[in-house]
């Protein structure tokens, strides 16, 4: 084998060495590029909005845990020992728990926090001091107001500490970084301050005029007074929470039973029911309400039956023994046979075709439902037929006004028919929808839609939860025959035992409100263009 000169080998080595090192360089460079390119990918994986959502979740959970652990204040309020607590809530408001009587709910503010006030007990020494020194009663409201102010201030400070501590501690446990923990505490404090500012900005001092009662308190409407006192004596409600606490004190101190409701003798009380749908429990509830509220007249806006057959007629017999006159209009589940059967029962006043009757000092007129659909079908032209029935009722109302016998309350089953009488009567009652509503329409007529007093009958079990049993007490001034206030009554549906009563006032009866003109229908010669509440000619 021929020998290769050393010089040649040297030249070949100089040429081949760079070639042999190229793969290594490429591999090292590829690995380095992978590491560099992987860095932004890894940084982008935890997206900013995910981190922010996680931080917010930690803050909210930590703040809630902090409030649960140390977020309440025990404070004396007059002769009562109370516990005040802030709770997370979507609706806000104030809840006053008066064990064992029940609770009062006030729409006092709109914020993601609710104020809970638990009345724990009556302090015997402070209560006895009031008995021994009656002159102190005159200053009790001011004392209660000061106690509530001090208690809420203490609660605000303690809640801030609880919220910040809870959020910071949970942030440290989750992130294990002091900076993240401090950020959690700062965000919690910011949210709490924002919630407090929202509550302050939306504070409604008149919410005590429309409380919602539950438990045994639902049977004590005298706590807020009768309709006459609500309209004419607002000065007694100026201390809001202080007045409520004072009344609760009287309940504990004087008797363990609830005070009897004493209706104003100048007030006409109307019980509005609707959509009973063959529920036999409704008669017992109606009879109880008639007795408790000393009702002067009952108005049923239809769908008392379910199919309107002759076999169901016996269900109507208890109407004669309810203890008050019964004014009724036909619903779409009530047949003409149902209507004829009711006409022959004593104490029953059937309204149809716009005919008017005076019952218990009020003049009523009504129109039966033009549809008969017990199978809940929807016939063609149903809406047009309802509007036509409403127009006929409106014409009858105008005729009554022209004859000098204006109608005080109109009644129809479906709201679509009831809306046609806007401007021709102060108040119109309806049902059909199985949920309550109250609104003032364009030309000044107030439309009251009642919920189902039968809890939707057999349909109560169709949904996830049973429908509630609803009714309302309407208070009318005997002289002006105008609505002064109303109580919405809601009882738990099938298998439930809850009860709630809420008091409401028309805007014109609230403190400082200017009296709004009553709706006036067209005169025999046509409406005046400047008459408030009246329709323009030709308006449907």
C-alpha positions, 0 to 999 in steps of 0.5 A: 500500500502506497504511503501518503505523504504527510503534507497531503494528510495535513491538508486533508485534515484541515479540510475535513475537520470543519465538515465533521464539526458541522453536525455538532454545531447544528445540533447544539444550535438547534437545542439552543433555538429550542430553549429560546423558542420554548421560553415565550411559549411557556410564558404564554401558557398561563393566560392573563385572564386566567390568572386574574380570574383565579385571583378574584376567586381567591379574594372572594372566597377569602373575604367570605371566610373572613366574614364568617369567622369574625364578621359580626358584632354584638351590640345593644339596641335600646333594651334589645341585645342584637347581632349585626352581620354582613353577608354576601348577597346578590340582592342586597337589602336588610334582614331583621330576624326576630326569633321566634316570631319570624323576619322582616326584609327591607329593600334598603340598598342595592349592593353585593352585601346584605345587613343581617340584624338578629334580635337575640333577646330582651335585656331584663334590666334595661326593659325594667328601667323603661317600665320604672321610668316611663319618661324615658320612652320619649327618648327611646327612638333617639337612643335606638338610633344612636345604638344602631349607628354605633353598631353599624360603624363597629361592624364596618370596621370589623368587616374591613379587618375580616375581609382583608385578613381572610383574603390575604391569608388565603392568598398566601396559602394559595400563591405562597408569595407575600406580594400576591397575598398583599395584592389579594388583601388590597383587592378585597379592601377595594371591593368592600369599599366599592360595595359600601359606596354602592350601598350608601348611594342606593340607600332607601330610607323609605324601605321600612314603609314596604317591609316583607314579613315572614314566619309568624310576623306575616300575620301581624300587619298591625306592625306597620299600621292600617291603611289610613295611618300609612297615608296620613301619619308618616311622621311615625315612620321617620326613625325607620329601624328604630321604630321597628325595634321599638315595636318588636320590644313591645311584642316581647315585653307586653305579650308573647302573642301577636297583636290583633289587626285593627282595621281602620273603620274608614277603609274598605278592604278588598280581597283579590283572588284569582286562578284557584283551579279547583284547589280545595285548600283555597277556600280555607285560606280565603276564609281565614284572610276574610276573618283576619283582615275583616274583608268587606268584599272578595273579587275573583278574576276567574279560572276558579275551575279547571275544565268548567264541567257540570261535575265540578260545580259542587266545588263552588258551594263553599263560596256562600260561607266565606263571610263576605260578598263574592264578586266574580268574572269568568276565566278561560277555564270557566264555562257558561255553565259555571257562570250560571251555577254561580248566579244562583249561589247567595252572596255571589255577584257575577260580572259580565258584558260590562254590567256594573254593581255596587258592592260594599261601597265600591262600584264594580264592572267586569267582562267574562273571558271570551275564550273557553280553552280548558285544554290550554289551547291557543285559538286563532284570533285569541288576542283580537278577541281579548282586545275586543272584549276589553273595548266593550268593557271600556265602552260600558265604563264610559256609559256609566261615567256619563250616567253619573255612576262611575265605576271604581274597579273594573275586572277582567280575566286576561291582562290583554283585555284589562289593558283596553280600559286604560283611562276609563277607570282608576283600577282594573283587576286581572289574573291568568298569568299565575304571577302577581304584578302591579303597574300604572298604565299610560293613561293613569289606570292602575292594573293589578294582576293577581297570582294563582290563589290555588297555587296553579291547582294540579299544575303546581307539580309541573315545574321544579318547584311548586307554585306559591299561593298568592292573594292580596288585600287592597285598601280603599278610602271609603270617601274617595274610593281610591286605592290607599295601599295593598298587601301582597300575601304569598304562601308556600305551594304544595308541601311548603309552609312558608308565608310572606306579607309585604306592604306597598303604597302607591307613589302618590301616597308616599312621603312628600309625593304630589297627588297625581290626577285620577284617570278620567274617561271621556266625557259625553261630549268627548275628552278635553285635550288638556284633561290629565289621564284621558285619552285622545279621540280615536286612541285604541 
